[in-house]
Amino acid sequence: MLKRNRYMDRGTCLVWVFGDYADYFQNRVTLQLIAKGKALASELGTRVGVVVLGEDIGQYVMEYVAHGADVIYAADNNALKDYDVELFTAVAASWVEIFRPEIFLAGATAFGRELFPRIAKRLRTGLSADCVALEIDRETGAFVQTTPAFGGDLLADVVTPVMRPQMATVHPGIFRELPHDPFALAELIHPPLPNLPERKIEVVRRRKEKARRASLTDAGVVIVGGKGVGSRANFDKLFQLAELLGGEVGATRPAVNAGWAGEERLLGQTGKSVRPRLLITIGTSGALQYTAGIRGSETVIAVNRDHSAPIFGLADLGIVGDADRILSLLIEELNRRL
Ligand SMILES: Cc1cc2nc3c(=O)[nH]c(=O)nc-3n(C[C@H](O)[C@H](O)[C@H](O)COP(=O)(O)OP(=O)(O)OC[C@H]3O[C@@H](n4cnc5c(N)ncnc54)[C@H](O)[C@@H]3O)c2cc1C
């Protein structure tokens, strides 16, 4: 439910999230960022606001409120019906100049990755891309954005000491969304629209991608295969195991490059992040760029023939053995039991 208001409270909502509602039911990253934004806002003694642009956006606004948004900054306008990076940049940047948020977050989706660098450039502020953790430093009050750096060889803590807002895009699946509360209240603000640039792109038609998309980010069980799985035929056994356990299949970069799995199954810094109850990782060494995508998993079981593989440092349970042999044994045993 919304409490209408003019924007008298400007300045009291310092943590913003960009409402990316494309593919709402698959893409939960905005809800995850509202939850994280709320936690950050409470540490800063402020509130979390969500910027929602488009036409007929009421249903998304209500969802964001139900998932924890304290303030909604909305433009429900036919001119914003189709996403256009230049128009959305113009509106978001002008609203930042009015309300001056301290922090501005978006999902590291195709949408956020295109829009946020433009907004940051327009506002002459910094942007940390593909963050895997965010926190407020209790001693300095700095907003610490943790992101893979130097080609992903290490995780860097980035701060933006001077320019505002402090902007970051964040991997889907890193944070947990808050439960849906149909009785939640929020303040609704309709800030003025700036003069909008002319559209340079006209959307002629939209077509849904036909390929079945793995719902990896929501799966309770994820089986991941790496280079050590060895072959396409061996990798196909991961799908059998996933089916027996009601899960989904993920892959590391070498497995994707070998053509054993599609790019949509890639986990890690340049792929998806998952947080299943159970993740079984087979024939993966445990490179940082990969483990950045599986850190949120509740229980990790690793299979590797090399007992000193770094993946065992992250795993709750390690099995030293041949990938194909362990896969075959697991499938055989599950087939016997189920
Ligand atoms: C900028 C950048 C971004 C990157 N982003 C990503 C990303 O998003 N996701 C990603 O996955 N990678 C990414 N990478 C690549 C990453 O650095 C690693 O190279 C990759 O994750 C390694 O994949 P892997 O563990 O499958 O292969 P390897 O590192 O080659 O490990 C294979 C493992 O399998 C074991 N093994 C071999 N044979 C067997 C067997 N028969 N049985 C059991 N175990 C066996 C080996 O002991 C070894 O530990 C990125 C790299 C860069 C530079």
The ligand as an SDF file (V2000), in Angstrom:
LIG
                    3D

 53 58  0  0  0  0  0  0  0  0999 V2000
   38.7770  -11.8180  -16.1720 C   0  0  0  0  0  0  0  0  0  0  0  0
   38.4850  -13.2660  -15.9800 C   0  0  0  0  0  0  0  0  0  0  0  0
   37.2000  -13.6540  -15.6990 C   0  0  0  0  0  0  0  0  0  0  0  0
   36.8920  -15.0020  -15.5170 C   0  0  0  0  0  0  0  0  0  0  0  0
   35.6080  -15.3580  -15.2270 N   0  0  0  0  0  0  0  0  0  0  0  0
   35.3340  -16.6540  -15.0100 C   0  0  0  0  0  0  0  0  0  0  0  0
   34.0050  -17.0620  -14.6450 C   0  0  0  0  0  0  0  0  0  0  0  0
   33.0820  -16.2520  -14.5470 O   0  0  0  0  0  0  0  0  0  0  0  0
   33.7860  -18.3610  -14.4020 N   0  0  0  0  0  0  0  0  0  0  0  0
   34.7740  -19.3150  -14.5130 C   0  0  0  0  0  0  0  0  0  0  0  0
   34.5010  -20.4930  -14.2760 O   0  0  0  0  0  0  0  0  0  0  0  0
   36.0240  -18.9620  -14.8620 N   0  0  0  0  0  0  0  0  0  0  0  0
   36.3180  -17.6640  -15.1120 C   0  0  0  0  0  0  0  0  0  0  0  0
   37.5770  -17.3250  -15.4560 N   0  0  0  0  0  0  0  0  0  0  0  0
   38.5660  -18.4350  -15.6450 C   0  0  0  0  0  0  0  0  0  0  0  0
   39.1520  -18.8820  -14.3130 C   0  0  0  0  0  0  0  0  0  0  0  0
   40.2760  -18.0950  -14.0240 O   0  0  0  0  0  0  0  0  0  0  0  0
   39.5960  -20.3420  -14.3410 C   0  0  0  0  0  0  0  0  0  0  0  0
   40.4720  -20.5250  -15.4240 O   0  0  0  0  0  0  0  0  0  0  0  0
   38.4560  -21.3380  -14.4680 C   0  0  0  0  0  0  0  0  0  0  0  0
   37.4510  -21.0930  -13.5070 O   0  0  0  0  0  0  0  0  0  0  0  0
   38.9750  -22.7480  -14.2470 C   0  0  0  0  0  0  0  0  0  0  0  0
   37.9810  -23.6700  -14.5420 O   0  0  0  0  0  0  0  0  0  0  0  0
   38.0850  -25.1680  -14.0820 P   0  0  0  0  0  0  0  0  0  0  0  0
   38.1680  -25.2240  -12.5990 O   0  0  0  0  0  0  0  0  0  0  0  0
   36.9950  -25.9130  -14.7530 O   0  0  0  0  0  0  0  0  0  0  0  0
   39.4480  -25.6720  -14.7900 O   0  0  0  0  0  0  0  0  0  0  0  0
   40.8860  -25.8990  -14.1760 P   0  0  0  0  0  0  0  0  0  0  0  0
   41.3640  -24.7530  -13.4050 O   0  0  0  0  0  0  0  0  0  0  0  0
   41.7330  -26.3760  -15.3060 O   0  0  0  0  0  0  0  0  0  0  0  0
   40.6700  -27.0840  -13.1380 O   0  0  0  0  0  0  0  0  0  0  0  0
   40.3510  -28.3800  -13.5160 C   0  0  0  0  0  0  0  0  0  0  0  0
   40.3980  -29.2250  -12.2460 C   0  0  0  0  0  0  0  0  0  0  0  0
   39.9280  -30.5110  -12.5440 O   0  0  0  0  0  0  0  0  0  0  0  0
   40.7440  -31.4610  -11.8450 C   0  0  0  0  0  0  0  0  0  0  0  0
   40.7080  -32.6960  -12.6440 N   0  0  0  0  0  0  0  0  0  0  0  0
   41.3230  -32.9480  -13.8140 C   0  0  0  0  0  0  0  0  0  0  0  0
   41.0030  -34.1830  -14.2510 N   0  0  0  0  0  0  0  0  0  0  0  0
   40.1590  -34.7060  -13.3260 C   0  0  0  0  0  0  0  0  0  0  0  0
   39.4550  -35.9270  -13.2180 C   0  0  0  0  0  0  0  0  0  0  0  0
   39.5650  -36.8890  -14.1550 N   0  0  0  0  0  0  0  0  0  0  0  0
   38.6830  -36.1070  -12.1370 N   0  0  0  0  0  0  0  0  0  0  0  0
   38.5710  -35.1610  -11.1580 C   0  0  0  0  0  0  0  0  0  0  0  0
   39.1900  -33.9870  -11.2210 N   0  0  0  0  0  0  0  0  0  0  0  0
   39.9550  -33.7510  -12.2910 C   0  0  0  0  0  0  0  0  0  0  0  0
   42.1220  -30.8400  -11.7990 C   0  0  0  0  0  0  0  0  0  0  0  0
   42.8330  -31.3750  -10.6940 O   0  0  0  0  0  0  0  0  0  0  0  0
   41.8050  -29.3660  -11.6560 C   0  0  0  0  0  0  0  0  0  0  0  0
   41.7930  -28.9820  -10.2900 O   0  0  0  0  0  0  0  0  0  0  0  0
   37.9190  -15.9950  -15.6420 C   0  0  0  0  0  0  0  0  0  0  0  0
   39.2080  -15.5780  -15.9070 C   0  0  0  0  0  0  0  0  0  0  0  0
   39.5050  -14.2460  -16.0840 C   0  0  0  0  0  0  0  0  0  0  0  0
   40.9160  -13.8460  -16.3720 C   0  0  0  0  0  0  0  0  0  0  0  0
  1  2  1  0
  2  3  1  0
  2 52  2  0
  3  4  2  0
  4  5  1  0
  4 50  1  0
  5  6  2  0
  6  7  1  0
  6 13  1  0
  7  8  2  0
  7  9  1  0
  9 10  1  0
 10 11  2  0
 10 12  1  0
 12 13  2  0
 13 14  1  0
 14 15  1  0
 14 50  1  0
 15 16  1  0
 16 17  1  0
 16 18  1  0
 18 19  1  0
 18 20  1  0
 20 21  1  0
 20 22  1  0
 22 23  1  0
 23 24  1  0
 24 25  2  0
 24 26  1  0
 24 27  1  0
 27 28  1  0
 28 29  2  0
 28 30  1  0
 28 31  1  0
 31 32  1  0
 32 33  1  0
 33 34  1  0
 33 48  1  0
 34 35  1  0
 35 36  1  0
 35 46  1  0
 36 37  1  0
 36 45  1  0
 37 38  2  0
 38 39  1  0
 39 40  1  0
 39 45  2  0
 40 41  1  0
 40 42  2  0
 42 43  1  0
 43 44  2  0
 44 45  1  0
 46 47  1  0
 46 48  1  0
 48 49  1  0
 50 51  2  0
 51 52  1  0
 52 53  1  0
M  END
$$$$
